[in-house]
Amino acid sequence: MSRNTGSTWKKSRRLGFSILETGQELTKRNYAPGQHGNARRAKLTNYGIQLQEKQRIRLTYQLSEKQFYNTYLKASKKAGSAGENLLVMLESRLDNLVYRMGFARTRRGSRQLVNHGHILVDGNKVDIPSYQVKPGSVIEVRERDKNMKVIVEALEAQTTTVAFVEVDKDKKKGTYVRIPERNELFTAEPINELLVVEFYNR
C-alpha cells in the first residue's frame, strides 16, 4: 500500500497552502523550501494552476494520486457538481471523520487508528480508512481503546468541531449528522474545486 511520506510542512510551503488547515506551516517561512525558495516564483500556466489546486486538496486529505483519481471518477458519475461531490466524498471518508471528531490530531493519525481496528461504525469494527460513512452513522472508539493516550490527548487538544458532526468526548463517540455544505469546507484556506475538474477533463 502506498503512503504519503515526507515533511508535511515542506509540502505546505511548496504549495503556499496549509495542508494541516491550521496555518502553522506558513507562519515563520511562507515561501517554498530549499536554497532558492525565497526567490520570486515563475508565473504558473493554466495547467500549473490546475495541478497545484489538485495537489492542495489531495495532500490535505492525505491520499495517493490513484486514490484521489478513483474518488474523482466516482464523484463525476454522481448527479450534481463533480467538484462538490468530490469534496463531500472526501469529507465522508471514515479516516477524515475520525479526524474531524478529534479522536486524532492529524488525518495521518486518524488513518492509523482506523487501520489498527480501534474504530467502530454503528457498533461494527471498520478498518478501511476510505469507507464512506453515511449521515446518521455513529462513530466511536472501541471500548477497550477509549483510554489510549493518543486519543485522550487529541480530544483534550481539540477546541472546536465542524457543524456536521456531533461529539461526546466523555464517551469517545460521535455522529456524522449530515452532509457538509460547500461553504463549511476550506474556509481558512480557500480552494477552487472546479480547477480539479478542469485538470482531469483536459
N, C-alpha and C positions, 0 to 999 in steps of 0.2 A: 504494500500500500504506500503510495507516495505521500510525502509530508511537506508542509511548508516549513523550511528551516531558515536560519539566518536571523539577523537582528531586525526586529520589527521597527525599531527607531530609525534605522538606516533606510528601510523601505519607505517609511513615512516621510523622511526628509527628501528622498529621491522624488517622491510623487508630490511633495508640497501639500500633504494631506494627512490628517491624524487618523491612522488606522484604528487606534485604540479608542477613538471618539472622545478623548479627554483633552487633547491639545498639548499634553505634556511633552510629546516628542519634538515639538517645534518651538518650545518656549525659549530655549537658550540659543539654538542654532537652526534658524528656519531656512536653511539653504541645503543643497544636495551634499551628501558625504563625499569625501575624497579630497585630494590636493587642490583640485580646481573647482570644488563645489561652490565656492563663493563668487565665482566669475559669473558674468551675465549669461543667462541661458539663451540658446538659439530659439527663434520663434518656431513653434510647432506647426506642422502641416495639419490638415483636417484629419488625416489618418492618425497622426500622433496624438491629437486631442482625443479622438475616439478611443484609442488604445489606452491612454492614460486614465480615462474615466472608467474603462472596464477593469483596469488593474486596481484602481482605488476601491471599487466595490468588491472585487474578487478577494483582495487581500484583507479587507475589513472582515469578511466572513470566513477567512482562512481556508479557502478552497483551492484545489489544484485547478489547472486550466480545463482538464477533462471534466471534472465535477461541475465546474461553473457552466461550461458549454452545454452539458447534458441538462442541467437545470433550466438553462435558457430555452433549449429545444422544447421541453415540457411546457414552459410558460408561454411560448409562442403559439402552442396548439390550443390554449385555453381561450375562451371568449374574453374580449376586452383588450386593454392595452398590454402588449407583451412586456414592456418595461416595468409597469406597475405589478403585473403578475409575477415577474421575476423577483422583485423586492419582497412581495408577500410570501413567496415560496421560500426565500432565503430566511425571512424572519420566522417562518413556521417550522424550520428545522429544529429538531429536539436539542441539539447542542447549543443553538442560539438562544432558545427559550430558557434553558438551564442557566445560561449566562445572564439573560435579561432578568431572571428572578433572583439573581445574586448568589446562587449556590457556588459560583466560581468567579474569580476576579477577571479572567480573560476567556475568550472563546476557545483558545487552545486548552486551557484548564478544564473548561466545561466538556470539551470533547473527550478528554481523558476520563472524566467521571462517568460519562456515558459508556465509553468503550470498556471500562472495567466493571460495568454492571451495577453501579451504585444508584442508578435512577430508575424509578418506576413511572409508568404512564397508565393511569386508570387501574392501578394495582398490579400491573404486569411489568416484569423486567424487560426493558428495551435497551439493547446495547449497540444500536445503529445510530450514529450521530445525524445522518441525513434523514432520519424518519420524519415524515410530515405529520405534525401534530394538528389535530382538528380543534377548532374553537369549542370550548366547554370541557376539554380534557384536563384532568388533574395530573400534575407532575409533582413527584415527591422524592425525597431521598429515602433509600431503603432503610428500614427500621434499625438494623444493626450498624448502619454507617452514619447515623444522624449526629454522632459526636465526633466525627472526623475533624481534625484540627483545621484542615484547609477550608472545609465548608463553613465551620463556625467563624473563622477569621474573615472569610469572604462576606458573610452576612453581616458581621459587625462593621465591616468597612463600607457597606452599601448604605447610602443615604436616601436615594430616590429610586423609584421604579417607573417603567413606562406605563401608560394608561391602559394598555391592552392586556396586562397581566395583573393578577392579584396574588399576594404572597403572605403566608403566615410564617413568620420567621421562627417562632417557637416550635411549630410542628414540622418545620422544614418542608413545607408543602405550598404549592401554588397552582393557580388555574389560568389557563390560556383563555381569557374571557371572550375575545373577539379578534377578527382580522384587523390588523392595524391600518389606519388611514395614511394616505401618502404624506400628508403634512406632519405626521408624527415621526417620520423617518429622516435621518440625516439633517437634523435641524441645526446642529452646531457646525457641521462641515457639509455644505450643500453639494449635491451631485445632480447630474442630469442623466437619468437612465435611458433617455432616448438616444444618446450617443452610443450606448451599448448595442441598441437595436440596429443603429446605422452601421456599426462596426461589423456585426455578424451578417448584415444584409448587403454588404458592399459587393 
